[in-house]
Amino acid sequence: MILAQLGADVVKVEAPAGDDARAWSPEVDGVGIVHRHMNAGKRGVVLDLGTSAGRAAALAIAARSDVLLQSMRPGVADRIGIGEAAVRAANPDILYYALNAFGAGPVGCDLPGYDPLVQAFAGIMRMNGHDGAPPVRCAPSVIDLGTGQWIAMGILAAMLAKQRGQPVRAMETALVDTAFSLVAYQATTARMTGQRPRRAGSGNPIAAPYEVYPARDGDLMIAAPNQRLWERVARVLEICGLISDPRFLTVGDRSRNNNELTVAIVAALAVEDVAVWVERLKAAGVPVTPVAGLEQAVIADATAERRTFADLDGVPHVRLPWIADGEPVPWTRRAPRLGEHTAEVLRESGIDEAVIDAMIRDDATVSEPAHEAAR
């Protein structure tokens, strides 16, 4: 999807039953928002890779492509006839990119690849939340989303290398690679010490005060990771005596004694509402924000100023994080209807018209109007 928004012609191949995400809730007009977002800008083709005609069509598309990206379990692509060797026979110059969960080795090849399972495996769930609470997942699918970003960067780098006469033939990214990249410095520490990272709730174990605190009517996030900001917090909260307290003299002291520091800060904040403290702390130059719900964040002034949402097919989608020459990079087009571009893409790939018509007739999930529109 990222590459499609940057101008690439991206063809998504779906089975006749369609991408599972088409039916994921919530839906708009019967199509899941996840599918609408992740497939915006692509052309959609339906192929039954269990048939010889479907495999031949897939290889014909690959023959005129720069990159093939597949996310099947290790070994499946080879078994059904679209593995690297078969694709390279059709197109020797193609970049063959394999996405999997834990790699293709004897240990990882059979491990399942869902985002929360990888979070659980990589120790992320036991880093989240508070002491005494169950393991907590990062609510956004950070493994899936991060992996897509790594793949997009890898493809762009490979295309640049090819232009410079240094072609890359094959690439692989596993979900677990992304997981460890997200906890890289904690993973290094754990590898060296054998110790699990301390759970920090909304905070950060390397600095304090640096977390969410309750006020009289809600919560606010205070970020004061250095001495200057800490002293400003203490003055605003009228707890100046803690500045010279031996437990809180340095950022390291405050981190080690954060429980005691939190008790003092919470007691001070309890006498006023969030809005009052945010105003006072901002006036003192302390980084602070109310803790918003997503329903509040999406209509905030800063969100509107950044032009975060762009309409696509009647749905307000979050734009990708680029402003180019002062303007957001626009969405190229909506996600395709199931099989919408099958005839168009197969025709471009040199498939005989009679074969295309036969494939369409044999596939009841692809509507004739969609194909006629594509023609």
C-alpha positions in Angstrom: 0.0 0.0 0.0 2.8 2.4 0.8 4.5 1.7 -2.6 1.1 2.2 -4.3 0.7 5.6 -2.8 4.2 6.5 -4.0 3.3 5.7 -7.5 4.0 2.0 -8.0 1.6 -0.2 -10.0 0.7 -2.7 -7.3 -1.4 -5.8 -8.2 -3.0 -7.7 -5.3 -3.7 -11.3 -6.1 -6.6 -12.7 -4.1 -8.1 -16.2 -3.9 -11.7 -16.5 -5.2 -13.0 -16.2 -1.7 -11.3 -12.9 -1.3 -9.0 -11.4 1.4 -10.1 -12.3 4.9 -9.9 -8.6 5.9 -12.7 -7.8 3.5 -15.1 -9.2 6.2 -13.3 -7.8 9.3 -15.3 -5.5 11.5 -15.9 -2.6 11.4 -17.3 -2.4 7.9 -18.5 0.3 5.6 -20.9 -0.8 2.9 -20.0 -4.4 3.7 -16.2 -4.0 3.2 -13.9 -3.9 6.3 -12.1 -0.7 7.0 -8.9 -2.6 7.5 -9.1 -3.9 3.9 -10.1 -0.5 2.5 -7.1 1.1 4.1 -4.4 -1.6 3.5 -5.4 -2.1 -0.1 -5.9 1.5 -1.2 -4.2 2.2 -4.5 -3.8 -1.4 -5.6 -5.3 -3.2 -8.6 -7.2 -6.3 -7.6 -6.9 -9.7 -9.4 -8.6 -13.0 -8.5 -6.7 -16.2 -9.3 -7.2 -19.7 -8.1 -3.6 -20.8 -7.6 -4.8 -24.3 -7.1 -5.4 -24.5 -10.9 -2.9 -24.7 -13.7 -4.6 -21.7 -15.3 -4.3 -19.7 -12.1 -0.6 -20.5 -11.7 0.2 -19.7 -15.3 -1.6 -16.4 -14.9 0.4 -15.6 -11.8 3.7 -16.4 -13.5 2.6 -14.3 -16.5 2.0 -11.3 -14.1 5.4 -12.0 -12.4 7.1 -12.0 -15.8 6.4 -8.3 -16.3 6.9 -7.3 -12.7 9.9 -5.8 -10.8 8.9 -7.4 -7.5 6.9 -10.3 -6.2 5.9 -10.2 -2.6 4.4 -13.3 -1.0 3.4 -14.0 2.6 2.6 -17.7 2.5 3.9 -20.2 5.0 7.5 -21.3 4.2 7.3 -24.0 1.5 3.8 -23.3 0.3 4.7 -21.1 -2.6 7.2 -23.8 -3.9 4.6 -26.5 -3.5 1.9 -24.7 -5.5 4.4 -23.6 -8.2 5.1 -20.0 -7.6 8.3 -20.3 -5.5 11.4 -18.4 -6.3 12.8 -20.9 -8.8 9.5 -21.0 -10.8 9.1 -17.2 -10.7 12.8 -16.6 -11.7 12.4 -18.9 -14.6 9.7 -16.5 -15.9 11.6 -13.4 -14.9 15.3 -13.7 -14.1 15.5 -10.1 -12.9 12.7 -10.1 -10.5 13.1 -9.3 -6.8 11.5 -12.2 -4.9 10.5 -11.0 -1.5 9.2 -13.5 1.1 7.4 -12.4 4.3 6.9 -15.0 7.0 6.5 -15.2 10.7 9.7 -16.8 12.2 11.7 -17.5 9.1 12.0 -20.6 6.9 14.4 -22.6 9.0 13.5 -25.9 10.7 12.5 -24.2 14.0 10.6 -21.2 12.7 8.9 -22.5 9.6 5.9 -24.0 11.4 5.4 -21.3 14.0 2.2 -19.3 13.5 2.4 -15.7 12.5 -0.3 -13.5 14.1 0.7 -10.1 15.5 -0.2 -10.8 19.2 1.5 -14.2 19.1 4.7 -12.5 18.0 4.3 -9.9 20.6 4.0 -12.6 23.2 7.0 -14.5 21.9 9.3 -11.5 21.8 8.7 -10.4 25.4 6.7 -7.3 24.4 3.6 -8.3 26.4 5.6 -8.7 29.6 7.1 -5.3 29.1 3.7 -3.6 28.9 1.3 -2.8 31.8 1.9 -2.6 35.5 3.4 -5.0 38.0 1.0 -7.6 39.2 -1.2 -7.2 36.1 -1.5 -9.8 33.3 0.7 -9.5 30.2 -0.6 -6.7 28.0 -0.6 -6.5 24.2 0.2 -3.2 22.3 -3.3 -2.5 21.0 -2.3 -1.3 17.5 -0.9 -4.2 15.4 2.6 -2.8 15.6 4.3 -6.0 14.4 2.2 -6.2 11.2 2.3 -2.5 10.5 6.0 -2.2 11.2 6.8 -5.2 9.0 5.0 -3.5 6.1 7.1 -0.4 6.6 10.4 -2.5 6.6 9.3 -4.3 3.5 8.5 -1.0 1.7 11.9 0.4 2.6 13.6 -2.8 1.6 12.0 -2.8 -1.8 12.9 0.8 -2.4 16.5 0.2 -1.4 16.6 -2.9 -3.7 15.3 -0.9 -6.6 17.9 1.8 -6.0 20.6 -0.8 -5.8 19.4 -2.3 -9.1 19.7 1.1 -10.8 23.3 1.3 -9.6 24.2 -2.1 -11.1 24.0 -3.9 -7.7 20.9 -6.0 -8.1 19.3 -7.8 -5.1 17.7 -11.1 -6.1 15.9 -12.2 -3.0 14.8 -10.6 0.3 13.1 -12.0 3.4 11.6 -10.3 6.4 10.0 -12.1 9.3 7.5 -10.7 11.8 9.8 -11.6 14.6 12.5 -9.5 13.0 10.2 -6.5 13.4 9.4 -7.4 16.9 13.0 -7.4 18.0 13.7 -4.2 16.1 11.1 -2.5 18.2 12.8 -3.6 21.5 16.3 -3.5 20.2 18.1 -1.8 23.1 16.0 -3.6 25.7 16.8 -6.9 23.9 20.6 -6.1 24.0 20.4 -5.5 27.7 18.4 -8.7 28.3 20.8 -10.7 26.3 23.8 -9.3 28.3 22.2 -9.5 31.7 19.7 -12.2 31.5 17.2 -9.9 33.2 13.7 -9.1 32.1 13.0 -5.3 31.6 11.1 -3.8 34.4 7.4 -3.1 33.6 6.9 0.6 33.6 3.1 1.1 32.9 2.8 4.4 31.1 6.3 5.4 32.1 9.9 4.8 31.0 12.4 3.1 33.2 15.2 5.5 32.2 13.6 8.7 33.4 11.2 10.2 36.0 8.8 11.9 36.2 7.9 10.6 32.8 4.4 9.0 32.8 0.7 9.4 33.2 -0.6 10.7 36.5 -4.1 11.2 37.8 -5.4 14.6 38.6 -8.8 15.5 40.2 -10.9 14.8 37.1 -8.7 12.8 34.7 -5.2 11.9 33.6 -2.3 13.9 32.2 1.1 12.8 30.8 4.1 14.7 32.1 7.4 14.3 30.4 10.3 15.7 32.5 13.3 13.5 31.7 16.0 16.0 32.7 17.0 18.0 35.8 15.8 21.4 34.5 12.3 20.1 33.6 12.0 18.2 36.9 12.7 21.3 38.9 10.0 23.1 37.0 7.5 20.4 37.7 8.4 20.5 41.4 7.9 24.3 41.5 4.5 24.2 39.7 3.3 21.4 41.9 4.6 23.1 45.0 6.8 20.2 46.1 10.1 22.1 45.9 11.4 20.3 49.0 11.8 17.1 46.8 14.4 18.8 44.6 17.0 18.5 47.4 15.7 15.2 48.7 18.5 12.6 48.4 16.1 10.1 46.8 15.5 12.4 43.9 18.7 14.4 43.3 19.5 13.0 39.8 17.5 11.4 37.0 18.9 8.0 38.0 17.8 8.6 41.6 14.3 9.5 40.5 14.1 6.4 38.3 15.2 4.1 41.1 12.8 5.7 43.5 10.0 6.3 41.1 7.3 4.7 43.3 8.0 7.2 46.1 8.2 10.1 43.6 4.9 9.1 42.1 3.1 9.1 45.4 4.2 12.7 46.0 3.2 13.9 42.5 -0.2 12.2 42.6 -0.9 13.8 46.0 0.0 17.2 44.6 -2.1 16.8 41.4 -5.2 15.6 43.2 -6.3 19.1 44.3 -6.9 20.5 40.7 -8.4 19.4 37.4 -6.4 18.3 34.4 -7.0 21.5 32.5 -5.6 23.6 35.3 -2.4 21.6 35.6 -1.9 21.4 31.9 -2.1 25.2 31.6 0.3 25.7 34.6 2.8 23.2 33.4 2.8 24.4 29.8 3.3 28.0 31.1 6.4 26.8 32.9 7.7 25.1 29.8 7.0 21.5 30.9 6.0 19.0 28.2 2.5 17.9 29.2 -0.7 16.8 27.6 -4.1 15.5 28.7 -4.5 11.7 28.1 -7.1 11.7 25.3 -9.4 9.0 23.9 -9.0 8.2 20.3 -12.5 9.7 19.7 -11.1 13.0 21.0 -7.7 12.8 19.2 -9.3 12.4 15.8 -11.1 15.8 16.1 -8.4 17.7 17.8 -7.2 21.0 16.4 -3.7 19.7 15.9 -5.1 16.7 13.9 -7.1 19.1 11.7 -4.0 21.3 11.2 -2.0 18.3 10.0 -4.7 17.4 7.5 -4.5 13.9 9.0 -7.6 12.6 7.3 -8.3 12.4 3.6 -11.6 11.2 2.0 -11.3 8.0 -0.1 -14.4 6.4 -1.4 -16.6 8.2 1.1 -14.5 7.1 4.1 -12.1 9.4 6.0 -8.7 7.5 5.9 -5.6 8.5 7.8 -3.1 9.7 5.2 0.4 8.4 5.1 3.1 10.4 7.0 4.4 12.6 4.2 4.0 16.2 3.3 5.6 16.9 -0.1 6.1 20.4 -1.3 3.7 21.6 1.3 0.9 19.2 0.5 -0.1 15.7 1.9 0.7 12.9 -0.6 -2.9 12.1 -1.9 -4.5 8.7 -1.9 -4.2 7.3 -5.4 -7.4 5.3 -5.5 -9.7 3.2 -3.3 -9.1 -0.5 -2.6 -10.3 -2.7 -5.5 -13.5 -4.6 -5.5 -12.9 -8.4 -5.5 -11.4 -9.3 -8.9 -12.1 -5.8 -10.3 -8.9 -5.7 -12.4 -8.5 -9.4 -13.3 -9.3 -9.1 -17.0 -7.3 -5.9 -17.3 -4.1 -7.2 -15.7 -4.3 -10.6 -17.4 -4.7 -8.9 -20.7 -1.6 -6.7 -20.0 0.3 -9.9 -19.1 -0.4 -11.5 -22.4 -3.0 -14.0 -21.4 -5.2 -15.1 -24.4 -8.7 -13.5 -24.4 -10.4 -16.9 -24.5 -8.5 -18.0 -21.5 -9.4 -14.9 -19.6 -13.1 -15.3 -20.5 -13.0 -19.0 -19.4 -11.3 -18.0 -16.0 -14.0 -15.4 -15.4 -16.8 -17.9 -16.2 -15.3 -20.5 -13.9 -15.0 -18.0 -11.0 -18.4 -17.1 -9.7 -17.0 -14.7 -7.1 -15.9 -12.2 -9.9 -18.7 -10.2 -11.2 -19.1 -9.6 -14.9 -19.8 -5.8 -14.4 -16.4 -5.4 -12.6 -14.6 -7.1 -15.5 -16.5 -5.2 -18.1 -15.6 -1.9 -16.3 -12.0 -3.0 -16.3 -12.1 -3.6 -20.1 
